[in-house]
Amino acid sequence: NSGWKDKSEKTHKDVFHASLTYDFTIAGQVWRLYFHSDINSSLDPTQRFYPLFVLIAGFFFSVLLFGLIYSLQNSRKQAVSLANQMTKDLRRSEEKLRQITDTVPSAVYQYSLDKKGLQKFLFISRYAETIFGVPSEKLINDFSLVWNLVLPEEVEPLVQSIKIATESLKPWLHEFRIKDAHGNLKWIHGNSIYDKTL
């Protein structure tokens, strides 16, 4: 049972044993505070009550420690709850974006080009499969699938157009031909705006 339990007793005519225990539960774990002090009545008042002062100080310290543990436990629960809520909100936002872009008869995408020249799609709508003949999930995992569809004579002009756009920080506009995964020849009109925050 939780609560203070006084186990004080006098075991000698001059010695008084003072002890207190308190049980409490935090996050399913049972904690016990235990305080003990021997008071010798034959000592002068200062020496006699020194252990009692230590006992009282220990009690207040333990109360502060308990408050800290309890506060940390609550803060952890609040942080976990907030993280879960943010995750749910993010998933809802992503799903809403996906629903909007899937209704556009074009490949809506977010493209990244790092300083080492590594290219990848951060996002691309499902309509990309209609254009390239390759599922959007595969294009996100492997950007080279797009380059493999570009006609050989179109590769260098395409590379240069991307280079100019990234260096000038101006919108990228370029038309080039591909053969989709089913062998169909297609003209692609590329259009994007540079975002330095990515």
N, C-alpha and C positions, 0 to 999 in steps of 0.2 A: 504494500500500500504506500502511496506517496504521502509525504508529510514529514514534519520534524519528529524525531524520536530522541528523547532525553534519557541517556543511560548513566547519569551522574551518580556517584556513590562515594561514601567515605570508607576507605579500607584500612585506615590507621588513624589514631587519635589526632595526628597533626597533618595528615595528607588527605586531600579531597580530590578525587578523580572526576573531572568534568568532561563529558563527551556528548556530541550531538551528531546525528546523521540525518540526511535528507535525500530521498529518492525522487527522481523525476525522469521523464521520457522525452527524448528528442528524436524525431524521424525513426521511431520504432526501436531505438536503443535506450536501455535503462542506464541512467547515470546516478551515482551515489556520491554525495558530499559527506565527508567525515571530518569532524573536529574533535580534538582531544587535548586536554591540558591537566596537569597535576598541580594543585595549589597546596603549598605547605604553610600551615598557619603559624609555624614557629619562626618563620622568616619575618624580616621587617616589612612594612606595608608595600614599599616599592618593589622588592623582590617577590613578595607574595602574589601580587596582582599582575606581575609582568606576563606570566603565561596566559592570564585571562585577556590581557590586551592583545597578545598575539592571536588568541582564539577569535576575538572580535574582528581584528584586522583580516584574519584569514576568511572569516565569514563574508565580510563585505567584498573582499577580492573575488571570492567564489561567485557571489551574486553578480558582480560585474562580468566575470568570465561567462557565466550562464547567459547573461543578456547579450553578450557578443556572439556566442554560439547560436543563440536563438535568432538573432538578427541576420547572421550570415546564412542560416538555413532558409529564412524567409526570402532573403535577397536572391538566393540560388533558385528558389521556386519561381520567383517573379521573372528572373532572367530566362529560365527555360520556357515559361509560358509566353513571354514576349517573342523569343526566337521562333517558337512554334507558330505563333500568329503571323509573324513576318513571312515565314515560309509559305503559309497558306495564302497570304495576300499576293506574294510573288507568283505563285503557281496560277492563281486566278488571273493575274495580269498577263502572264505568258499565254494562257489559254485564250484570253480575249483577243490578244494580238494575233494569235494563230488563226482564230476564227475570222478576223477582219482581212488578213492578208490572203487567206485561202479563197476569198471571193474575188480577188483582183486577177484578171486574166493576164498576168505577167509574173515573172520571178522576182519577188521582193526579197532583198537580201541585205545582210550586213557583212562586209568584207574587211579582212584585216591583213595588213602587210607590215611586218616588223623590220627592224634595222638590218637583220640578216637576210632579208628577202623571202622569209617564210610567209606563204600566203595560205589563208584559210577562210572559210565561211563561218562566221559566228552564228548566223541565222540565215535560212533561206526557205521560202514558202514552198508548199507542196506542188504548186503549179510548175516548179522547175522540172518535175518529171515529165510533164507534157512537152516541154521545150527540149530537154536533153535526153529524155528516155531513161533517166537514172533517178531513183528515189532520192528525195532531198536529204534523208538521213545518211545515205552513202556519200553524198557530196560534202556534207559537213565533216564526215570522218576522213575523207580523202579528197583534197582539192585537185589532185593531179587528174582525177577523172574528167574534169572540165577541159583541162589542157589537152588531154588525149583526143578530144572531139574536134578541136580546132584544126582547120586545114593547114598543112605545112606552110603554104605561102602566106598565110594570115598571121602566123605566130609572131614574127619580128615586128610588124606594124602594131600589133596588139600590145606587145611588151613595151614598145616605145611610147605608146599612148598612155599607158599606166604610169610610166616613169615621169613623163611630162606633167601629168596631173598631180602626182605626189610631190614633185619638186616645186611646182607653182602654186599648189594648194587650191587649184581651181577645179570646178566640176569636171568629171570625166565623161566624155562623149565619144563613142566609137562604134563603128559598124564592122562586123566581120562574119565570116561564114564558118559553119561547123557541119559535121555529119553526126547526127544523133546516134544513140546506141543501137537504133534499128536501121542505120544506113541512109536516113533521109537527109538531103542537103537543105540547110536552113540559113537564113540571114538573121544575125543577132544584132539588136540595137542595144548597146550598153550605155547606161546613164547612172552616175552616182555622184554624191557630194562628199568631200573630204571632211572628216570629223577628227580633230586632233586629240579629243578626249579619250578615244578608244586605244 
